[in-house]
Amino acid sequence: MVIKKLKRIGNSVGLILPRDLVAAADLEEGDEVTLTLHGRRIVIEPSERRADEREFSSAFEQVLRRHGEAFRMMAEYDRTGRRGRAR
């Protein structure tokens, strides 16, 4: 158990989290977290970040550049049941 004091930050109150606790939660500086209140307990969890359309398109293009031929071969096999020729 770690005991910390809350500190005033502007009109809010902040809490500095110990580095080892942050690392154990697989978090790092800049990550988004979700705060949930359960009774009097505050639960801090990593946010389920979803890529926006531009990020998704960029990542998908990178995957196709690297593995596009493999995807084409799988699609051909799915259509015909036969292995296509690699180019």
N, CA, C and O atoms as a GROMACS GRO file, in nm:
protein
  348
    1MET      N    1   0.085  -0.118   0.000
    1MET     CA    2   0.000   0.000   0.000
    1MET      C    3   0.089   0.123   0.000
    1MET      O    4   0.190   0.130   0.070
    2VAL      N    5   0.050   0.221  -0.080
    2VAL     CA    6   0.122   0.348  -0.089
    2VAL      C    7   0.026   0.458  -0.046
    2VAL      O    8  -0.088   0.463  -0.092
    3ILE      N    9   0.071   0.545   0.042
    3ILE     CA   10  -0.012   0.658   0.086
    3ILE      C   11   0.046   0.785   0.025
    3ILE      O   12   0.165   0.812   0.040
    4LYS      N   13  -0.038   0.864  -0.043
    4LYS     CA   14   0.003   0.987  -0.109
    4LYS      C   15  -0.091   1.100  -0.066
    4LYS      O   16  -0.204   1.075  -0.024
    5LYS      N   17  -0.044   1.223  -0.077
    5LYS     CA   18  -0.128   1.340  -0.049
    5LYS      C   19  -0.177   1.399  -0.180
    5LYS      O   20  -0.103   1.404  -0.278
    6LEU      N   21  -0.302   1.444  -0.182
    6LEU     CA   22  -0.356   1.515  -0.296
    6LEU      C   23  -0.303   1.658  -0.294
    6LEU      O   24  -0.286   1.716  -0.187
    7LYS      N   25  -0.276   1.714  -0.413
    7LYS     CA   26  -0.222   1.850  -0.422
    7LYS      C   27  -0.310   1.934  -0.512
    7LYS      O   28  -0.364   1.886  -0.612
    8ARG      N   29  -0.325   2.062  -0.475
    8ARG     CA   30  -0.405   2.153  -0.556
    8ARG      C   31  -0.329   2.187  -0.683
    8ARG      O   32  -0.211   2.222  -0.680
    9ILE      N   33  -0.400   2.174  -0.797
    9ILE     CA   34  -0.345   2.212  -0.927
    9ILE      C   35  -0.452   2.298  -0.994
    9ILE      O   36  -0.549   2.245  -1.049
   10GLY      N   37  -0.435   2.431  -0.988
   10GLY     CA   38  -0.538   2.521  -1.040
   10GLY      C   39  -0.665   2.505  -0.960
   10GLY      O   40  -0.663   2.515  -0.837
   11ASN      N   41  -0.776   2.481  -1.030
   11ASN     CA   42  -0.904   2.460  -0.962
   11ASN      C   43  -0.932   2.312  -0.936
   11ASN      O   44  -1.042   2.276  -0.894
   12SER      N   45  -0.832   2.227  -0.961
   12SER     CA   46  -0.848   2.082  -0.945
   12SER      C   47  -0.756   2.032  -0.835
   12SER      O   48  -0.683   2.108  -0.772
   13VAL      N   49  -0.760   1.903  -0.815
   13VAL     CA   50  -0.673   1.836  -0.720
   13VAL      C   51  -0.601   1.726  -0.795
   13VAL      O   52  -0.663   1.651  -0.871
   14GLY      N   53  -0.470   1.715  -0.776
   14GLY     CA   54  -0.392   1.616  -0.849
   14GLY      C   55  -0.325   1.516  -0.757
   14GLY      O   56  -0.313   1.536  -0.636
   15LEU      N   57  -0.281   1.408  -0.819
   15LEU     CA   58  -0.214   1.300  -0.748
   15LEU      C   59  -0.098   1.253  -0.834
   15LEU      O   60  -0.117   1.222  -0.951
   16ILE      N   61   0.022   1.248  -0.778
   16ILE     CA   62   0.139   1.197  -0.850
   16ILE      C   63   0.146   1.047  -0.824
   16ILE      O   64   0.150   1.003  -0.709
   17LEU      N   65   0.148   0.969  -0.932
   17LEU     CA   66   0.153   0.823  -0.918
   17LEU      C   67   0.297   0.776  -0.919
   17LEU      O   68   0.376   0.822  -1.001
   18PRO      N   69   0.333   0.684  -0.830
   18PRO     CA   70   0.470   0.631  -0.829
   18PRO      C   71   0.502   0.558  -0.960
   18PRO      O   72   0.418   0.487  -1.015
   19ARG      N   73   0.624   0.577  -1.009
   19ARG     CA   74   0.669   0.520  -1.135
   19ARG      C   75   0.649   0.368  -1.141
   19ARG      O   76   0.603   0.316  -1.242
   20ASP      N   77   0.684   0.297  -1.032
   20ASP     CA   78   0.672   0.150  -1.034
   20ASP      C   79   0.526   0.105  -1.044
   20ASP      O   80   0.497   0.002  -1.104
   21LEU      N   81   0.436   0.182  -0.984
   21LEU     CA   82   0.294   0.149  -0.993
   21LEU      C   83   0.242   0.171  -1.135
   21LEU      O   84   0.163   0.092  -1.186
   22VAL      N   85   0.286   0.280  -1.198
   22VAL     CA   86   0.247   0.311  -1.335
   22VAL      C   87   0.299   0.202  -1.429
   22VAL      O   88   0.227   0.155  -1.517
   23ALA      N   89   0.424   0.162  -1.410
   23ALA     CA   90   0.484   0.058  -1.494
   23ALA      C   91   0.412  -0.076  -1.474
   23ALA      O   92   0.388  -0.148  -1.571
   24ALA      N   93   0.378  -0.108  -1.350
   24ALA     CA   94   0.308  -0.235  -1.322
   24ALA      C   95   0.170  -0.238  -1.388
   24ALA      O   96   0.120  -0.346  -1.421
   25ALA      N   97   0.109  -0.121  -1.407
   25ALA     CA   98  -0.022  -0.112  -1.473
   25ALA      C   99  -0.006  -0.103  -1.625
   25ALA      O  100  -0.104  -0.086  -1.696
   26ASP      N  101   0.118  -0.115  -1.674
   26ASP     CA  102   0.149  -0.106  -1.816
   26ASP      C  103   0.104   0.027  -1.876
   26ASP      O  104   0.046   0.032  -1.985
   27LEU      N  105   0.130   0.133  -1.802
   27LEU     CA  106   0.098   0.268  -1.846
   27LEU      C  107   0.227   0.346  -1.862
   27LEU      O  108   0.332   0.308  -1.810
   28GLU      N  109   0.219   0.456  -1.936
   28GLU     CA  110   0.333   0.546  -1.947
   28GLU      C  111   0.282   0.688  -1.965
   28GLU      O  112   0.164   0.710  -1.992
   29GLU      N  113   0.372   0.783  -1.948
   29GLU     CA  114   0.335   0.924  -1.961
   29GLU      C  115   0.266   0.950  -2.094
   29GLU      O  116   0.313   0.904  -2.199
   30GLY      N  117   0.156   1.023  -2.088
   30GLY     CA  118   0.082   1.056  -2.209
   30GLY      C  119  -0.034   0.962  -2.238
   30GLY      O  120  -0.122   0.996  -2.318
   31ASP      N  121  -0.038   0.844  -2.174
   31ASP     CA  122  -0.149   0.751  -2.195
   31ASP      C  123  -0.278   0.812  -2.139
   31ASP      O  124  -0.276   0.886  -2.041
   32GLU      N  125  -0.388   0.779  -2.203
   32GLU     CA  126  -0.518   0.820  -2.151
   32GLU      C  127  -0.570   0.714  -2.057
   32GLU      O  128  -0.556   0.594  -2.083
   33VAL      N  129  -0.632   0.758  -1.947
   33VAL     CA  130  -0.688   0.664  -1.851
   33VAL      C  131  -0.834   0.701  -1.826
   33VAL      O  132  -0.877   0.814  -1.849
   34THR      N  133  -0.908   0.603  -1.779
   34THR     CA  134  -1.048   0.622  -1.742
   34THR      C  135  -1.058   0.614  -1.591
   34THR      O  136  -1.005   0.522  -1.530
   35LEU      N  137  -1.125   0.711  -1.531
   35LEU     CA  138  -1.148   0.711  -1.386
   35LEU      C  139  -1.291   0.672  -1.360
   35LEU      O  140  -1.384   0.728  -1.419
   36THR      N  141  -1.310   0.576  -1.272
   36THR     CA  142  -1.444   0.529  -1.237
   36THR      C  143  -1.458   0.530  -1.085
   36THR      O  144  -1.367   0.489  -1.014
   37LEU      N  145  -1.571   0.576  -1.037
   37LEU     CA  146  -1.597   0.579  -0.894
   37LEU      C  147  -1.682   0.458  -0.857
   37LEU      O  148  -1.791   0.439  -0.910
   38HIS      N  149  -1.632   0.376  -0.764
   38HIS     CA  150  -1.703   0.260  -0.711
   38HIS      C  151  -1.715   0.282  -0.561
   38HIS      O  152  -1.621   0.257  -0.486
   39GLY      N  153  -1.833   0.328  -0.518
   39GLY     CA  154  -1.847   0.364  -0.377
   39GLY      C  155  -1.754   0.482  -0.350
   39GLY      O  156  -1.769   0.588  -0.410
   40ARG      N  157  -1.656   0.461  -0.260
   40ARG     CA  158  -1.557   0.566  -0.232
   40ARG      C  159  -1.423   0.534  -0.297
   40ARG      O  160  -1.324   0.603  -0.270
   41ARG      N  161  -1.417   0.432  -0.380
   41ARG     CA  162  -1.292   0.395  -0.446
   41ARG      C  163  -1.286   0.457  -0.585
   41ARG      O  164  -1.384   0.456  -0.660
   42ILE      N  165  -1.171   0.510  -0.619
   42ILE     CA  166  -1.148   0.562  -0.753
   42ILE      C  167  -1.061   0.460  -0.826
   42ILE      O  168  -0.949   0.431  -0.783
   43VAL      N  169  -1.113   0.407  -0.935
   43VAL     CA  170  -1.041   0.307  -1.014
   43VAL      C  171  -0.984   0.375  -1.138
   43VAL      O  172  -1.055   0.443  -1.211
   44ILE      N  173  -0.854   0.357  -1.160
   44ILE     CA  174  -0.785   0.414  -1.276
   44ILE      C  175  -0.751   0.300  -1.370
   44ILE      O  176  -0.681   0.206  -1.332
   45GLU      N  177  -0.800   0.308  -1.495
   45GLU     CA  178  -0.776   0.202  -1.593
   45GLU      C  179  -0.731   0.265  -1.725
   45GLU      O  180  -0.768   0.378  -1.756
   46PRO      N  181  -0.651   0.190  -1.803
   46PRO     CA  182  -0.616   0.241  -1.936
   46PRO      C  183  -0.743   0.261  -2.018
   46PRO      O  184  -0.833   0.177  -2.015
   47SER      N  185  -0.749   0.372  -2.092
   47SER     CA  186  -0.863   0.394  -2.181
   47SER      C  187  -0.852   0.303  -2.301
   47SER      O  188  -0.742   0.273  -2.348
   48GLU      N  189  -0.963   0.260  -2.351
   48GLU     CA  190  -0.966   0.181  -2.473
   48GLU      C  191  -0.965   0.278  -2.588
   48GLU      O  192  -1.070   0.318  -2.639
   49ARG      N  193  -0.845   0.316  -2.628
   49ARG     CA  194  -0.830   0.414  -2.735
   49ARG      C  195  -0.859   0.350  -2.869
   49ARG      O  196  -0.811   0.241  -2.898
   50ARG      N  197  -0.937   0.419  -2.949
   50ARG     CA  198  -0.967   0.372  -3.084
   50ARG      C  199  -0.904   0.467  -3.183
   50ARG      O  200  -0.911   0.589  -3.168
   51ALA      N  201  -0.844   0.411  -3.285
   51ALA     CA  202  -0.782   0.493  -3.388
   51ALA      C  203  -0.892   0.564  -3.469
   51ALA      O  204  -0.998   0.507  -3.495
   52ASP      N  205  -0.863   0.688  -3.506
   52ASP     CA  206  -0.959   0.757  -3.593
   52ASP      C  207  -0.942   0.703  -3.735
   52ASP      O  208  -0.851   0.623  -3.761
   53GLU      N  209  -1.028   0.746  -3.825
   53GLU     CA  210  -1.029   0.691  -3.961
   53GLU      C  211  -0.896   0.713  -4.034
   53GLU      O  212  -0.850   0.625  -4.106
   54ARG      N  213  -0.836   0.828  -4.015
   54ARG     CA  214  -0.708   0.857  -4.081
   54ARG      C  215  -0.597   0.765  -4.029
   54ARG      O  216  -0.519   0.712  -4.108
   55GLU      N  217  -0.590   0.746  -3.897
   55GLU     CA  218  -0.489   0.656  -3.839
   55GLU      C  219  -0.510   0.513  -3.888
   55GLU      O  220  -0.414   0.444  -3.922
   56PHE      N  221  -0.637   0.469  -3.892
   56PHE     CA  222  -0.667   0.334  -3.937
   56PHE      C  223  -0.626   0.316  -4.083
   56PHE      O  224  -0.563   0.217  -4.119
   57SER      N  225  -0.662   0.413  -4.168
   57SER     CA  226  -0.628   0.404  -4.310
   57SER      C  227  -0.478   0.398  -4.330
   57SER      O  228  -0.429   0.320  -4.412
   58SER      N  229  -0.404   0.479  -4.258
   58SER     CA  230  -0.259   0.481  -4.269
   58SER      C  231  -0.199   0.346  -4.227
   58SER      O  232  -0.112   0.292  -4.296
   59ALA      N  233  -0.246   0.292  -4.115
   59ALA     CA  234  -0.195   0.163  -4.068
   59ALA      C  235  -0.230   0.052  -4.166
   59ALA      O  236  -0.149  -0.036  -4.192
   60PHE      N  237  -0.352   0.056  -4.220
   60PHE     CA  238  -0.395  -0.046  -4.315
   60PHE      C  239  -0.311  -0.041  -4.442
   60PHE      O  240  -0.274  -0.146  -4.496
   61GLU      N  241  -0.281   0.079  -4.490
   61GLU     CA  242  -0.196   0.093  -4.609
   61GLU      C  243  -0.057   0.035  -4.584
   61GLU      O  244   0.000  -0.029  -4.672
   62GLN      N  245  -0.003   0.056  -4.466
   62GLN     CA  246   0.129   0.000  -4.432
   62GLN      C  247   0.125  -0.152  -4.433
   62GLN      O  248   0.216  -0.217  -4.483
   63VAL      N  249   0.019  -0.209  -4.377
   63VAL     CA  250   0.005  -0.355  -4.375
   63VAL      C  251  -0.004  -0.408  -4.518
   63VAL      O  252   0.059  -0.508  -4.551
   64LEU      N  253  -0.083  -0.343  -4.602
   64LEU     CA  254  -0.096  -0.388  -4.741
   64LEU      C  255   0.035  -0.376  -4.818
   64LEU      O  256   0.067  -0.462  -4.900
   65ARG      N  257   0.111  -0.269  -4.792
   65ARG     CA  258   0.241  -0.257  -4.858
   65ARG      C  259   0.333  -0.372  -4.821
   65ARG      O  260   0.405  -0.425  -4.906
   66ARG      N  261   0.331  -0.410  -4.695
   66ARG     CA  262   0.421  -0.516  -4.649
   66ARG      C  263   0.370  -0.656  -4.681
   66ARG      O  264   0.449  -0.745  -4.710
   67HIS      N  265   0.238  -0.675  -4.676
   67HIS     CA  266   0.183  -0.811  -4.685
   67HIS      C  267   0.074  -0.825  -4.792
   67HIS      O  268  -0.001  -0.923  -4.791
   68GLY      N  269   0.066  -0.729  -4.883
   68GLY     CA  270  -0.039  -0.731  -4.984
   68GLY      C  271  -0.041  -0.857  -5.069
   68GLY      O  272  -0.148  -0.912  -5.096
   69GLU      N  273   0.076  -0.903  -5.110
   69GLU     CA  274   0.082  -1.025  -5.193
   69GLU      C  275   0.029  -1.146  -5.117
   69GLU      O  276  -0.041  -1.229  -5.175
   70ALA      N  277   0.059  -1.156  -4.990
   70ALA     CA  278   0.008  -1.267  -4.909
   70ALA      C  279  -0.145  -1.261  -4.901
   70ALA      O  280  -0.211  -1.364  -4.911
   71PHE      N  281  -0.201  -1.141  -4.884
   71PHE     CA  282  -0.346  -1.127  -4.881
   71PHE      C  283  -0.408  -1.166  -5.015
   71PHE      O  284  -0.512  -1.232  -5.019
   72ARG      N  285  -0.344  -1.125  -5.124
   72ARG     CA  286  -0.395  -1.161  -5.257
   72ARG      C  287  -0.394  -1.313  -5.276
   72ARG      O  288  -0.488  -1.370  -5.332
   73MET      N  289  -0.287  -1.378  -5.231
   73MET     CA  290  -0.277  -1.524  -5.245
   73MET      C  291  -0.384  -1.594  -5.160
   73MET      O  292  -0.443  -1.692  -5.205
   74MET      N  293  -0.409  -1.543  -5.040
   74MET     CA  294  -0.514  -1.604  -4.956
   74MET      C  295  -0.651  -1.586  -5.020
   74MET      O  296  -0.733  -1.677  -5.018
   75ALA      N  297  -0.676  -1.467  -5.076
   75ALA     CA  298  -0.805  -1.442  -5.141
   75ALA      C  299  -0.822  -1.534  -5.260
   75ALA      O  300  -0.931  -1.588  -5.281
   76GLU      N  301  -0.716  -1.554  -5.340
   76GLU     CA  302  -0.722  -1.644  -5.455
   76GLU      C  303  -0.750  -1.787  -5.410
   76GLU      O  304  -0.832  -1.856  -5.470
   77TYR      N  305  -0.684  -1.830  -5.305
   77TYR     CA  306  -0.705  -1.965  -5.253
   77TYR      C  307  -0.850  -1.980  -5.205
   77TYR      O  308  -0.913  -2.084  -5.226
   78ASP      N  309  -0.902  -1.876  -5.139
   78ASP     CA  310  -1.039  -1.879  -5.090
   78ASP      C  311  -1.138  -1.888  -5.205
   78ASP      O  312  -1.239  -1.957  -5.194
   79ARG      N  313  -1.111  -1.818  -5.316
   79ARG     CA  314  -1.200  -1.819  -5.432
   79ARG      C  315  -1.194  -1.952  -5.508
   79ARG      O  316  -1.297  -2.004  -5.551
   80THR      N  317  -1.074  -2.006  -5.524
   80THR     CA  318  -1.057  -2.121  -5.613
   80THR      C  319  -1.025  -2.252  -5.542
   80THR      O  320  -1.039  -2.359  -5.600
   81GLY      N  321  -0.981  -2.243  -5.418
   81GLY     CA  322  -0.938  -2.364  -5.348
   81GLY      C  323  -0.800  -2.409  -5.392
   81GLY      O  324  -0.751  -2.513  -5.347
   82ARG      N  325  -0.737  -2.331  -5.478
   82ARG     CA  326  -0.602  -2.365  -5.525
   82ARG      C  327  -0.505  -2.255  -5.488
   82ARG      O  328  -0.541  -2.138  -5.476
   83ARG      N  329  -0.383  -2.295  -5.472
   83ARG     CA  330  -0.277  -2.200  -5.440
   83ARG      C  331  -0.239  -2.125  -5.567
   83ARG      O  332  -0.211  -2.185  -5.671
   84GLY      N  333  -0.239  -1.990  -5.558
   84GLY     CA  334  -0.197  -1.910  -5.672
   84GLY      C  335  -0.046  -1.902  -5.680
   84GLY      O  336   0.023  -1.940  -5.585
   85ARG      N  337   0.004  -1.855  -5.788
   85ARG     CA  338   0.148  -1.840  -5.805
   85ARG      C  339   0.193  -1.708  -5.744
   85ARG      O  340   0.128  -1.605  -5.761
   86ALA      N  341   0.305  -1.714  -5.673
   86ALA     CA  342   0.365  -1.590  -5.622
   86ALA      C  343   0.432  -1.518  -5.737
   86ALA      O  344   0.492  -1.582  -5.824
   87ARG      N  345   0.423  -1.389  -5.740
   87ARG     CA  346   0.482  -1.311  -5.850
   87ARG      C  347   0.618  -1.263  -5.814
   87ARG      O  348   0.683  -1.196  -5.894
   0.00000   0.00000   0.00000
